[in-house]
Amino acid sequence: MALFTPSQGFRTLDWQSNTGVRTTRSVSGKTFRVKTGNQSWSFKLTSPALTREQFMADYSFFVQLEGMLNSFTIVPPTIGSTRGTASNTVTVNAGYSAGQSLVKANGGSGTMKKGDLIKFSNHDKVYMLTEDVNMDASSEDSFSIFPALTTAVAGSTTITYNSVPVKVFLDTNQLKFVTQADGLYRYEVVLNEDI
């Protein structure tokens, strides 16, 4: 599972949260909703204009994935790191079971902001903070997350909050690119979180 670093970054990011919900409407008009499956992230990335050499460096990486078959990791641009001032290693204090949406940890200092992405070192899943976190390096801090934990988190698990890698796979088996009259190349990829 290689980390993909684009040759020239990306021009745009289109981020999406996906939650499976089945909706049924009865004859009387009452609507029933039930959650089906886990939440996942997906996103579309658009490259800037690239020279042939720059483009081929990126395209050759994607071709080796064999479409949707293999996964890789990528740090999403713009939102891949905290907007706060967090520093130091943040470590979970105790074990937490799947289904919990509040985790306590300590060791960090500074702040993390609501909407920041985090990842636990024993998870492939990426979570989003739903409340700001103010850390002082000595007390226990509360991390409210979405979605709820998909698997258990053990005590002494660390939390990544900068350059958060998302494990993903391509949304299609077809890889096309477009060249322009100016001789430059552009591409878009849609990626789905692989949990």
HUGI-V59399 format. One record per pair of residues at least 12 apart in sequence whose ideal C-beta (glycine too) atoms are under 8 Angstrom apart, sorted by the first residue. I is the first residue (numbers start at 0). J is the second residue. D is the distance in Angstrom with one decimal. If there is no record, write none. Layout:
I/J/D  I/J/D
This chain:
0/70/5.9  0/71/5.8  0/72/5.9  0/166/6.6  1/60/7.6  1/71/5.2  1/72/7.3  2/71/7.1  2/72/4.9  2/73/7.1  2/74/7.7  2/164/6.4  3/60/5.7  3/71/5.3  3/72/7.1  3/73/4.8  5/44/7.9  5/46/6.9  5/57/5.5  6/49/6.9  6/53/4.3  6/54/7.6  6/56/4.6  6/57/5.5  7/46/7.0  7/47/5.5  7/49/5.9  7/53/5.5  8/47/6.9  8/76/6.3  9/44/4.5  9/45/6.2  9/46/6.0  9/47/7.3  9/76/5.1  10/45/5.0  10/46/6.3  10/47/4.5  11/43/7.8  11/44/7.3  11/45/4.4  12/42/6.1  12/43/7.5  12/44/6.0  12/75/6.1  12/76/5.4  12/77/5.5  12/78/7.1  13/42/6.0  13/43/4.0  13/44/7.8  13/45/7.9  14/40/7.0  14/42/4.7  14/75/7.0  14/78/6.5  15/40/6.9  15/41/4.9  15/42/6.3  16/38/6.4  16/40/6.2  17/38/6.6  17/39/5.1  17/40/7.2  17/41/5.8  18/34/6.9  18/38/4.7  18/146/7.8  19/34/6.6  19/35/4.2  19/36/4.0  19/37/7.7  20/32/5.5  20/33/7.0  20/34/5.7  20/35/6.7  21/33/5.2  21/35/5.1  37/146/6.7  37/149/5.6  37/194/6.6  38/145/7.5  38/146/4.1  39/191/6.6  39/192/4.4  39/194/6.2  40/125/6.3  40/165/6.6  40/191/8.0  40/192/4.4  41/170/7.2  41/189/6.8  41/190/6.5  41/191/4.7  41/192/6.6  42/75/6.2  42/189/7.5  42/190/5.7  43/187/6.0  43/188/7.1  43/189/4.8  43/190/7.6  44/75/7.9  44/76/7.4  44/187/6.8  44/188/5.4  44/190/7.0  45/185/7.4  45/186/7.8  45/187/4.9  46/184/7.8  46/185/5.6  46/186/5.0  46/187/7.3  47/185/7.6  48/179/7.4  48/181/7.4  48/183/4.0  48/184/7.3  48/185/6.0  49/183/6.1  49/184/4.7  49/185/6.9  50/182/8.0  50/183/6.7  50/184/7.4  51/182/7.6  51/184/6.3  53/184/7.7  54/176/6.8  54/184/3.7  54/186/7.1  57/186/7.1  58/174/7.2  58/176/6.2  58/186/7.1  61/169/6.9  61/174/5.5  61/188/6.8  62/174/6.2  64/168/7.6  64/169/6.0  65/172/8.0  66/169/6.0  66/171/6.7  66/172/3.2  66/173/7.3  66/174/7.3  67/168/5.5  67/169/5.4  67/170/7.3  67/171/6.9  67/172/5.6  68/168/7.8  69/168/7.0  70/166/5.5  70/167/6.2  70/168/4.5  70/193/4.3  71/166/7.5  71/167/6.6  71/168/7.7  72/164/4.1  72/165/6.5  72/166/5.3  72/167/7.1  73/164/6.9  73/165/6.0  73/167/6.0  73/190/6.9  74/162/4.9  74/163/6.4  74/164/5.6  74/165/7.3  75/116/7.7  75/163/7.7  75/165/6.1  78/114/7.9  78/115/7.9  78/116/6.2  79/116/6.8  79/161/7.8  79/162/5.8  79/163/5.3  80/160/7.3  80/161/4.3  80/162/5.9  80/163/7.0  81/110/7.9  81/111/4.9  81/112/6.5  81/115/4.5  81/160/4.7  81/161/6.1  82/112/4.5  82/114/7.6  82/115/6.2  83/109/5.9  83/110/3.6  83/111/4.5  83/112/4.8  83/115/6.8  83/131/7.7  83/132/7.7  84/109/3.7  84/110/5.2  85/107/5.5  85/108/7.3  85/109/4.4  85/110/6.3  85/111/5.0  85/132/7.9  85/134/6.6  85/160/5.4  85/161/7.4  86/107/6.8  86/108/5.6  86/109/5.3  87/106/5.8  87/107/4.9  87/108/5.4  87/136/6.3  88/106/5.3  88/107/7.1  88/157/5.9  89/104/5.1  89/105/7.4  89/106/5.3  89/107/3.9  89/134/7.2  89/140/7.9  89/157/6.5  89/158/4.3  89/160/6.8  90/104/5.8  90/105/6.7  90/106/4.8  90/155/5.9  90/156/7.1  90/157/5.5  90/158/7.4  91/103/7.3  91/104/4.7  91/119/7.1  91/152/5.6  91/153/7.3  91/154/5.9  91/155/6.8  91/156/4.5  91/157/7.6  91/158/6.9  92/104/6.0  92/105/6.2  92/139/6.0  92/154/6.1  93/154/4.8  94/151/6.5  94/152/6.7  94/153/5.2  94/154/5.2  95/148/6.1  95/151/6.5  95/152/4.7  96/148/7.2  96/151/5.2  97/147/7.5  97/148/5.1  97/149/6.1  97/150/5.3  97/151/5.6  98/147/5.1  98/148/6.3  99/147/6.0  99/148/5.2  100/129/7.8  100/143/6.4  100/144/5.6  100/145/6.9  100/146/7.5  100/147/4.2  100/148/7.3  101/141/5.9  101/142/7.0  101/143/5.5  101/144/7.5  102/141/7.7  102/142/4.7  102/144/6.5  102/148/7.4  102/152/6.3  103/139/4.9  103/140/6.7  103/141/5.6  103/142/7.2  104/139/7.4  104/140/5.9  104/142/6.2  104/158/6.0  105/134/7.5  105/136/7.4  105/137/7.1  105/138/6.5  105/139/5.2  105/140/6.0  106/134/8.0  106/136/6.4  107/134/4.1  107/136/6.5  107/140/7.1  107/158/7.9  107/160/7.9  108/134/5.3  108/135/6.2  108/136/4.2  109/134/6.0  110/131/6.4  110/132/6.6  110/133/5.4  110/134/7.0  111/128/5.9  111/131/6.9  111/132/4.4  111/134/7.5  111/142/7.9  111/160/5.8  112/128/7.0  112/131/5.6  113/128/5.6  113/129/6.2  113/130/5.6  113/131/5.3  114/127/6.3  114/128/6.6  115/127/7.1  115/128/4.9  115/160/6.4  116/128/7.9  116/160/7.7  116/163/4.5  116/165/7.8  117/142/7.0  117/144/7.0  117/158/5.3  117/159/6.6  117/160/5.2  117/163/6.6  118/158/7.2  118/159/4.5  118/163/5.1  118/164/7.0  118/165/8.0  119/152/5.2  119/156/5.2  119/157/7.6  119/158/6.0  119/159/7.9  120/156/5.3  120/157/4.5  120/158/7.5  120/159/6.9  121/150/7.8  121/152/6.5  121/153/6.4  121/156/5.2  122/149/7.3  122/150/6.4  122/152/7.2  123/166/4.7  123/193/6.7  123/194/5.4  124/149/4.9  124/150/7.5  124/192/7.5  124/194/5.0  125/163/6.1  125/165/5.2  125/192/6.7  126/144/4.2  126/145/6.6  126/146/6.9  126/148/7.9  127/144/6.7  127/145/5.0  128/142/6.5  128/143/6.6  128/144/6.3  129/143/4.6  129/144/6.5  129/145/5.1  130/143/4.3  142/158/7.2  149/194/6.4  165/190/7.7  165/192/6.0  166/192/6.8  166/193/4.7  166/194/7.5  167/190/4.0  167/191/6.1  167/192/5.9  167/193/5.7  168/190/7.1  168/191/5.8  168/193/4.9  169/188/6.4  169/189/7.4  169/190/6.6  169/191/7.9  170/188/7.6  170/189/3.7  170/190/6.6  170/191/5.7  171/189/7.0
